[in-house]
Structures are given as structure tokens and as C-alpha cells.
């Protein structure tokens, strides 16, 4: 048995030697070359190659009669560092940085106390940086390593710096731990790291950390080249560009572990209560810890008090929106506006807008913003006057589905499903700006909500999800839903961290309802 084990180990070692030899020869090796290089009988090499080819680890080029690494090797290499979507997310930015600088760009990730190269985009020059993919480098003397360390939590960073062997690879390598910590503090402050000939004389590099939406550092991207082309001055100019590219890569990444679970439908729960034909217009009252919302097509106002969802009042026409007026709730439908009392009784407002109201929302001091359809097409948006007229501030050429006022920056936001645009209008400014656009294939934008960090959320009807945009319009989060048509959303709960989502059932096909039985229910998502 021992003999058999020894023979098996010997065969394995020979097969690995064959892989190492082929991997070290970019152009591949022939059978005779392999036998000569490894000092093995040709018959042994033939049998080993036949097995490796059959397993996909080696492939034979029939034109050159040479053996190269098989695609199975690349599959296993990618799986070994399967950081979800990292390489795919970085590919565009690596090419863009290469085109911007003419130098080679890299993507790397931390592995213990080393960084490993995951992707490379070769520069335009004949004399350029050309580190091999999969190559490991010390973390303390590379721009990638220092960038990753700078973005790590203090305790984790300090542990790596404490245990790392600060081996001098050039006279410029940082070998003092206090100096390295100071360098990392500078890197964290400015957003990028510099390798000033610290790993190889004559080569400089600038890198920045890739951090996902949950704040986890996932790797680093960098630009490297000869020191005489990448001067210190040029590195300082390129640093912010690399940092911004790394930020864009990180924004595309899904968080890992528990954070990843928080972005799937598993984190979404349906609140107790009957379904609505078309739920919409959620309105959170913090003082009463209640959520008001409406069924548009079976016109009614409903209330969730934290324990149960019940119908409060029925109306005569499809509901357009809900408003707060002092301590009273106002429901707006196609034929007017009504104050809804606590017992469900309704009283019409004496003065209200004429025409087809598309959307309403509260503004500063309970002022009311409204969007009204224009006879010639398009939408007029403005403040509702005491006499029921509309003080028009903006006109746009398409219908608006939702309005939301954000007092922090005195800005009115609008959702325009036709174009998929989220529009913003600042008080006192006549222009209408486009914050972001969602392609039609992703779903129809429906509803708007703001989180405490300044993000803008919208639901994607027929897109099975809700999404978050940063304040500058970058899509940075997608949360899957168990229903196809989310219609509106609002933040609430005791700490304001609960996202309530209304959904529709009437528009969902019968065969789809079997896979989406929660359609029409009020959903909750902890954020």
C-alpha cells in the first residue's frame, strides 16, 4: 500500500512538473522539449500529457504541435479568487486608465500579507511594466498593497503591519513600521498610494483601493510604468484619477456575506394584511409611528400601525396621492382632495386644483407641490396656492409619476417613467436637471425616497427590484424583490431605517402570480 502511495505521489509530482514547465513557456512546449527539460522518458511524458489534455488542464496546438495551459487552469485560477464581479467590474476602468496614461494598469487583491495580480491591461509602449498575472508581491512596498491597507479597519491593518516582514527589495523600500503606518495615514487621507521604486528600481506605480458599498475593501487598481515616464509630479496628477476609477469599480460591486444577503429578496418581508390591487403613495408619520398608504384601483386609504394593516376610508375615484396638512391626512383623487379623519370620514377641501393632477407631495412647512397634466402634453409643476390655483415653476415635456421634496438641499425630485429619468429642480432655479436614467429594460421607475445618507431610492415596476442612486446619480445598490411590480416606497420605522414598499397585483399576469404570490402586499426592507 505504501509503495502504491509512493508511486501515485511520484506520478502526481511529474504531472505538476509538466504543468509548471508549460506554464513557464508562453509559446508552449513540444513533447520532445518537455521530455528533455524534465529528464523524463518520452513515453512517460506522452501518458502524462494525454491525461492532462483529457482533464482540460493542457491543450495541444495542432499547428505548432506545442502544448499550452488548458482553459481549465484559467477557470480554477479565477475560482480561487472568486471575488464576485471584481474582475468584470474593473475591466472597463482598467482599459480607460490605460488609454488615459498609455501605461499598464493592474487589478490586485490581498492574500494574507501579499497582493496577487488578478488582471492586467498592457500599456501602449514597447518598454512597459509587465508583471505576470497571479504574481505575488509584498504588501508593504507596492501601491496596491498600501492602498488596500489604508482602506482596511485599523485593527486588521495594524495586525498585518505588525506581522509582515518588511524586507528591503530596493534602497527605497520602507522597512520601518512607524514610517509605513505614517505612509498609510497619508494614503488614506488623499485616497491613493504611491510606490516610488520601492519594489523595483526604475519602476513607479500609483494605486487606489476598491471599496464596495458596504465599506469592505475588495482590492486595488493601479497604473505602473518606468520611473522616467511616471515622474513624481505625474503620479500626483494621476492619483485622483486612479482613485475616482477605483470608486466607480467599487460602486458596481455587490457586498459580501451578511451585506450581500441584505440585498436579496430574502431580506424582504411582507407585512400582515390583505393585498391591494395597486398599492401606492406611502406616507410615514413619525409622531404617530404610522404608515398611511393607498390602493389606487380599489380607491381606499389604509394604515399600518406597526401591528396590523387596515382599511381606513374608501374613496370614489382612483387615488393620486396622500398629503399631510397639519395633523390631518389629505387624500387626492381625480375629482378633488379630501381630509380623512381618524374615524375614516372624509371632508372635501373647499379649494383645490382643476385639471388632471398627476402627483403631489408636501414641501417646506406643509406647502404642497403638484404636477398637473398640460392640455398640449407634458406636465406643469408648481406650488398649490390657497385659492386652489397652481403657481407654476417648471414645465417638462413628459408625464410625471411621483414628486418628492428634500428640504436639506431645497430640491424637488420627480420620477418620469416614460423616459426612465429621475429629475431634480432646485427652488429658485428655472432649469430641470436629469439626475439619472434607468433603461426601460430594467423596469419602469416608480416612486422616490431619500435615506439618511443622501441616497435616492426608486422602485422598478416590472424590474423585480428597488435601486439606490448616490447624490451624484451613480447607481450603487440593487435589492431584489419577490414581486415584479413595486410601485412606491418610503422610509420609516422607529429609527427611520425601514424601507416600506408598496406593490401592485392587478397588472401581474396570472402565470407570474404563481411565482410572486406577495404581489399587492405591503413589504418591508431593513436598510
N, C-alpha and C positions, 0 to 999 in steps of 0.2 A: 504493500500500500504506500509505503514511504517512497519506494522507487517510482511508482506511478505518479505520486505527487511531485517528485523532483523533476520527472520528465515533463509533466504538464507545466510546471513553472518555467522550465527551460524553454519550452515552445512559446510560452507567453512572452518571455523576455526577448526572444528572437523576433516575434511579431511586432513588439513595441520598438525594437531597434529598426525594423523596416519602416515603420511609421515615422520615427524620428528622422531617418535618413531622407525619406521622400519629402517630409515637411521642411527640411532644411535646403531643399533644392527647388527654387521657384519654377524652373522649367521642367521638373520631373526627372526621373531616372529610369534607365532601361534595366532589364533583368540582369544582364551581364555586369553593368555598373554596380548594381546593388550587391551582387554576389562578391564582386571584387572589393567593394568598400567595406562590407561587413565580414569578409573572410568566411563566407558560408558556401556550402555546395550549391550549385545551380538548381539541383532538384529540390533541395530544401527551400530555397527562395521561391521556386515555382509554386510549391504547395502552399507556402505562406501567402503569397500574392493571390492565389486562387481563392483562398478563404477570405482574405481581406476585401477582395473585389466583390465576392458574393454577399458580404455584410455591408457593402456600401462605404467602407472606410477608405478604400482606394479605388481609383478609376483608371482605366487604360486609355491613352490617346492613340487611336489606331493609325493616325497619320504619322506621328513621330515615334510610335512604338515605345512610348515612355509612360511611366506610372506616376500619377499625381494623387494628392489627397482627395478622397471622395467627399461628396456633399454631406454624407452622414457626419463627418468630422465637424463641418461647419454647423450643422444642426445641434450637435451636442455642445459645441462651444457656446452657441447662443443661449441654449437652455441653462448652461452652467451659470450664466449671468443674466437670467431672465428677469430684468427689471422692467416691469410692464411698460411697453411702448417707448422706452427711453431712447433706443437707437432710432426708431421711426420718427419720434418727435424731434430729435436733434438733427436729422438728416438735412432738412431744408436750411436750418440756421448754419450748419457746418459749410454747406455749399455757398451760402450768402457771404459768410465771413471770408471764405477762400477767395471769392470773386472780389470782395472789398479790398483785401490785402495782397492777394497774389501769393500768400504763404499757405503752408499746410495747416489744416485745422484738425483737432482731435476731440474725441469724446472719451472720458475715462470714468471709472468708478472705483470706490475704495474697497480693498480686500485685505482685511487685517491691518497691518501697518505699511501697506504698499498700495499704489494705484495701478490699475490694469487698463490698458488701452482697449476700448471696445469698437471704435470706429475711427476712420481717418479719411480726410478729403485732401488729396495731394495738391500742392501748390503749382503755380504756373512756371516756376523757374527750374532750370536743369539742376542747379545746386540748391537743394532744399532739405528740410527736415523730413526724415522718412523712417520714423520709429515703427517697428513691426507690431501689427495687431496682436493682442494677447501679451505684449511685453509688460513686465512688471518693473515699477520704478519706486524708489523710496519716497515716502510721503513728505519728508521734511525738505526736500531740495527740488521739488517740481512745482510749477504754478498750479497744476491741477490738484496736487496733494494739499498745498497750503490753502487753496480756495475751499476745498472740501472741509478741511479742519476749521477754517474760520467760520463756517456756517453751522457747525455742529454745536449741540448743547455744551456748556462749559465743562461739565463733569466728564463727558465722553471724550472731549478734545484733550483735556488735561491728562486723562488716563493714557491716551495714545502717545502724547508727547513725553510723558514720564517713562513709558516702557520702550519707546523707539530708540534704536541705536543710531545716533547722529553721525554716521560715517562720512568723513570728508571725501567727496569724489573729485572736487577741484579745489584750488586755493580759496574760492569764493563761497564754498558750501557753508551754510550756517550750522555750527556744531555746538553752540551754547544754547541751552534750553530757555534761559531767560530772554535771550535775543530772539529766539524763534517765537516765543509767546508774544513778545512785543510786535514782531512782524505780523503775526496772525491778528492782533488787535487792529493794526493799521489796515490789513486786508479786509477785515470785517467792516471797518468804517467806510472805506472807499468803494467796496464792492468787487474788487478784483485783486489777483495776486500776480507777482512778477517773479520769474526765475531768471536771474541775471548771471548767466553762465555758471549756475550752481551745480548742475548735473553733468554738463559737458562744456568745456571751454569752446568759445566761438559760437554758442547757440543760446539764444534768448527766447523767452516764452511769456505770454500773458494769458491768464485763465480766470474763469469766474465760476462760482458754484451754481448747480442746477437744483433749485428748491421747489418742491411741489406745493400745491395749495394748502396742504396740512402743515407746512413748515418743515418737512423732512428733507434733508439734503440727499439727493439721489445720485450725484456725480458732478462732473465739471466739464466744461468745454474750454478749449484753448487754441491759441494761434502761436506757432513756433517757426523759427527761421534763423538764418545766420545773423550773428550779432552785428555785422557791418550793414545789414539791411534793416534789422529791427533795433534801432538805436533806443536808448533810454527815453528820449523825447518822444519817439514814435510809439513806444509801448504805453506811455502815459496818455497819449491821444487815443490809442486803440482800446485801452482798458474799459472806458464807459461803453463802447460799442459791444465789446465781448460780454460785459455784464448785462446789458439790455437783451442781447441774444439769448443768454442763459436764462433770463427771467421769462422770456417768451417760451422757451422749451419747457421750463417748469410749469407754466400755466396750462400746458397741454396734458400734463401727467395726472393720472388718477392716483389719489392717495392709497397707501398700502395698509394692510392689516385692518384694525378696527375702523380707521378712517375710510377705507375702501368699502367696508360693509355699510357705513353710513350713507353711501352714495348709491345704494341699490334699493330695489323695491322692498327688500326685507326690512328696511328701517321705517317703512311707511305703514301706518296703522289706520284702520277705518273706525271712526267714532260711532258709538251706538246711535241708532236712529234709522228711520226709513230713507230710501233713496229718493232723489229728486229727478225730474225729467231733465232739467238743465239748471244745475246749481250755479250760482254766481254772486258777485258783489259782496264778499265777506267784509265785515266791518267790526274791528275789535274795540271794545270799551274797557280800558284798563281799570277805571274806578269801580266797575261792577264785575270785572273778570268774566265778561260775557262776549260771545261772538254772535253777531247778527249776520244772517245771510238770506238769500232769496232763491226760490225756484222760479225761474223766468217763465217757463211754459205752462206750469200749473200755478198761476200767479199767487204767490204767498210769501210771507216773511217768516223766517224760522230763527230760533235762538238756541244756542248751545251754552249751557251754564256750567260746564265742567263735569257734569254727571249724565245729563240727558239732552237730547236734541228734540225739540218740539216745535210744532207749528203755532205761530203767534197770531197771524192775521192773514186773511185771504183778500186778494185784490181783483179788479175787474179786467185788467189788461196786462200783457207781458211787462215784467219789471225791468226798468232801465238802470236803476242804481239805488243805493242807500246812502243817506247823509245823516250827519249829526247836527242838530240845531239846539244848542244849549244842552239841556238834559233830555231832549226829545229825539226820537228817531223819525226820520222822514224817508218815505218810500216814494220813488219817482217811477211812474209808468207812462205809457203812451198818451194818456189823456190828462195828465196833471201830476201834482205832488200831494201827498197826504201825510199828516202827522199820525204816527202809530202809537197809541197809548199802551201802557203796561198790560191792560186787560184785553188788548187786541182790537179795540175800537179804532176807527180811522176818522180823521177830520181833514177835509181838503184845505190846502193853502189858498188864501184869497188871491194872491198874485203869484203867477208862475209863467214860465216861458211858453211862448207859442211856437209851434213847429215841431219837427221831429228831433227830439233830444236823443243823442247817441250815447253820451256818457256824462257822468257828474262825479265830483269829488269835493271834499272840504279843503279849504285853503287856510290862510292865516286867520286866527280869531273866528273860526267857523264861517268865513267867507266861502262862497260856493262858486266853483269853476264848472263850466258846462261846455260840451261840444254839441253843436247843432248842425244838422244836415242843411246844406245850401240848396236852393231850388235848381241852380245850374250845375250841380255836382260839387263835391268837395265838402269841407267842414269849416265852420266858423267856431273859434274857441275864445272864450272870454269869461268875465265875471258876471254873475247874475245880480241885477240891481234889485233894490227894494220894491220897485214897481213891477217886477217881473220881466223886465227887458234884459237884453244881453249887451254888455259893454265889450264889444269885440276887440280882442288884442291881436289875434293871428288868424290867418286863413290858410288852409292847406288843401291840396288837390285830391284828397282821398278820404274815405270814411275812417273815423277813429272809434276803437272799441273800448278803450279804457283811459282814464285820466288819473294821475296821482301827483299830489303836491308834496314837495320836500322842502320843509322850512329852513333846513340847515344852509342850503345854498340858494334859497328863494327861486326854485326851479320847478316848473310844471313838466311832467313827463306824460307822454301819450304813446299808446300802442296802436299801430296801424297794420292790421292783419293782411291787407291787400298786398302791400309791398314787403311785409315782414320787418318793418322798421320800428325801432324804439326812438321816438323823437323827444327832444328836450327844448323847452322855451323858458328863457330867463326873464323874470319880471323886469319890465322897463326896456327890454331889447326887442326889436321888431322881427329879428330873424328866427327861423326854426332850424335847429341843428339835428342831424341824424347821429345818434349815439352808436347804434349797432343795427345790423340787418341779419335776419335769420332766413336762410334759404327755404323756399316753400316745401322742399322735400323733407325738411326737418320737422315740419308741423307749422300750424298757424299760431303766432304769438297771441296770448290771451291773458290779460290781467298783468298787473305790476305790483311789486312790493319791494321795500327797502330794508336791508338789515343794518345792524348797529355799526358794522364796519364800512358802510358806504356802498355796499354791493347792490345791484339791481337784479331782482328775480322776475322771471316771467314763466308762464306755463306754455307748453307746446301742445295744442289740441291736435290730435291725430299723430302726435310725436311720442306719446307714452313717456313723457318726462317733464321736469321743470329744470330751468337752467339759471345760472347766475352770471352776470356780467360785472366786471370791475368798473370803477368810476370812469375809466378811460375807454370803456367799450370793449374790453377784451373778454371773451368767453373763458371763464376759469373754473366752472363747475357744472356738471350734469348729474342729475339724480333721476334714476329710472323709477317709473310708477307702474303699479299693477293694473292701470286703466289707460285706455288710449286717449281719452279726451279730457284733460284738465282744463278748466275754464277760467279760474281766477285764484288769487292767493293773498294772504295777509299774515303778518307776524303778530303773535300774541302770546298768551300764557303768562304765568307769574313773573318770569324773567325775560319775557319778550323773545325767547329763543325757539318758540314753537311755530312752525310754518303750517298754517291751515290752508288746505287746498280744496276748492270746490270742483266738482266733476259733472259731466253730462252722461246721460244714459240714452236719451231719445235718438241721438244721431249715430249710435253704435249699432252695427249690423248684428243680426241675431246670432250668426255663427261666431262672431267675435265675443259676444257676451258670455259664451261658454268659457272662454279663457280670461275674461275680465268681469267676473260677477260683482265686483265692487263699484262698477260704473254707476254714477249718480250719487255715491255716498260722499260724505264729508271726511276728508283724510287729514292726518296729522303727521308731520315730519319734524323730528327734533333736529335743530341746526345749531 
